[in-house]
Amino acid sequence: MKTIYALALAGLPLGVFGFHPAQAADAAAGRQKITTCQACHGLDGLSKNPEAPNLAGQIEPYLVKSLAEYRSGDRKHETMNIVAKELSDEDIADVAAYYAAIQIDVLPP
């Protein structure tokens, strides 16, 4: 499974390697699944907690990879390992699609 996410991050077409997601990620469904995430990562994906990163506008394959690693225990964080353990592949894809779809405006100083 790590290989799949590494390939996605590398920008390689996963179909070439025989991996075809069952369905496309659904950002609208992801929005319905982020209630737990909002406690640390903010209502809009912009964290007010200095210990939690912003998720809004983050790159989708990175979010998928990170959540999958938290779920498997390959990536360690006391809270995230517990939260991610309950997520299905579809949940991870949908949540990642939602946060990645949030538009961020950057205003240089």
C-alpha positions as CSV (number, residue, x, y, z in Angstrom):
1,M,0.0,0.0,0.0
2,K,2.9,2.4,0.7
3,T,4.0,1.9,-2.9
4,I,0.6,3.1,-4.2
5,Y,0.9,6.3,-2.3
6,A,4.5,6.8,-3.2
7,L,3.6,6.5,-6.9
8,A,0.7,8.9,-6.4
9,L,3.1,11.4,-4.8
10,A,5.5,11.0,-7.7
11,G,2.8,11.9,-10.1
12,L,2.8,8.6,-11.9
13,P,-0.5,7.3,-13.3
14,L,-1.5,4.5,-11.0
15,G,-3.4,2.7,-13.7
16,V,-0.1,1.8,-15.3
17,F,0.7,-0.4,-12.3
18,G,-2.7,-2.1,-12.2
19,F,-4.1,0.0,-9.4
20,H,-7.5,1.5,-10.1
21,P,-9.4,3.2,-7.3
22,A,-12.9,1.7,-6.9
23,Q,-14.4,5.2,-7.1
24,A,-13.2,8.8,-7.3
25,A,-12.9,10.7,-4.0
26,D,-15.9,12.8,-3.1
27,A,-15.1,16.2,-1.5
28,A,-18.7,16.8,-0.6
29,A,-18.8,13.4,1.3
30,G,-15.5,14.3,2.9
31,R,-17.0,17.5,4.3
32,Q,-19.5,15.4,6.1
33,K,-16.7,13.2,7.6
34,I,-14.5,15.9,9.2
35,T,-16.4,16.5,12.4
36,T,-13.6,14.9,14.5
37,C,-10.9,16.6,12.5
38,Q,-12.3,20.1,13.2
39,A,-11.5,19.9,16.9
40,C,-7.8,20.2,16.2
41,H,-7.5,21.4,12.6
42,G,-10.2,24.1,12.7
43,L,-13.7,24.4,11.2
44,D,-12.2,25.5,7.9
45,G,-9.0,23.4,7.9
46,L,-7.1,26.4,9.3
47,S,-5.9,25.4,12.8
48,K,-6.0,27.7,15.7
49,N,-4.0,25.1,17.7
50,P,-0.2,25.6,17.4
51,E,0.2,21.8,17.7
52,A,-2.0,20.9,14.7
53,P,-1.2,21.7,11.1
54,N,-3.4,23.5,8.7
55,L,-5.1,21.0,6.3
56,A,-6.9,23.5,4.0
57,G,-5.4,23.5,0.5
58,Q,-2.9,20.7,1.3
59,I,-2.0,18.5,-1.5
60,E,-4.4,15.5,-1.8
61,P,-1.9,12.7,-2.3
62,Y,0.0,13.9,0.7
63,L,-3.1,13.9,2.9
64,V,-4.0,10.4,1.7
65,K,-0.5,9.1,2.4
66,S,-0.4,10.7,5.8
67,L,-3.8,9.4,6.9
68,A,-3.0,5.9,5.7
69,E,0.3,6.0,7.6
70,Y,-1.4,7.1,10.8
71,R,-4.0,4.4,10.3
72,S,-1.3,1.7,9.9
73,G,0.9,3.0,12.7
74,D,3.8,3.7,10.3
75,R,3.5,7.4,11.3
76,K,3.2,8.1,15.0
77,H,0.9,10.6,16.7
78,E,-1.1,9.7,19.8
79,T,-4.3,11.3,18.7
80,M,-4.0,10.8,14.9
81,N,-3.3,7.0,15.3
82,I,-6.6,6.6,17.2
83,V,-8.7,8.8,14.9
84,A,-7.2,7.3,11.6
85,K,-7.7,3.7,12.8
86,E,-11.4,4.1,12.2
87,L,-11.1,5.5,8.7
88,S,-11.8,3.3,5.6
89,D,-9.9,3.9,2.3
90,E,-13.0,5.7,1.0
91,D,-13.1,7.9,4.1
92,I,-9.4,8.8,3.7
93,A,-9.9,9.6,0.0
94,D,-13.0,11.7,0.7
95,V,-11.5,13.7,3.6
96,A,-8.3,14.3,1.6
97,A,-10.3,15.5,-1.4
98,Y,-12.3,17.9,0.8
99,Y,-9.3,19.6,2.4
100,A,-7.4,19.7,-0.9
101,A,-10.4,21.4,-2.6
102,I,-10.4,24.4,-0.1
103,Q,-9.0,27.4,-1.9
104,I,-6.3,29.4,0.0
105,D,-5.4,33.0,-0.8
106,V,-1.8,33.9,-0.2
107,L,-1.0,37.5,0.6
108,P,2.7,38.2,0.7
109,P,3.9,40.5,3.4
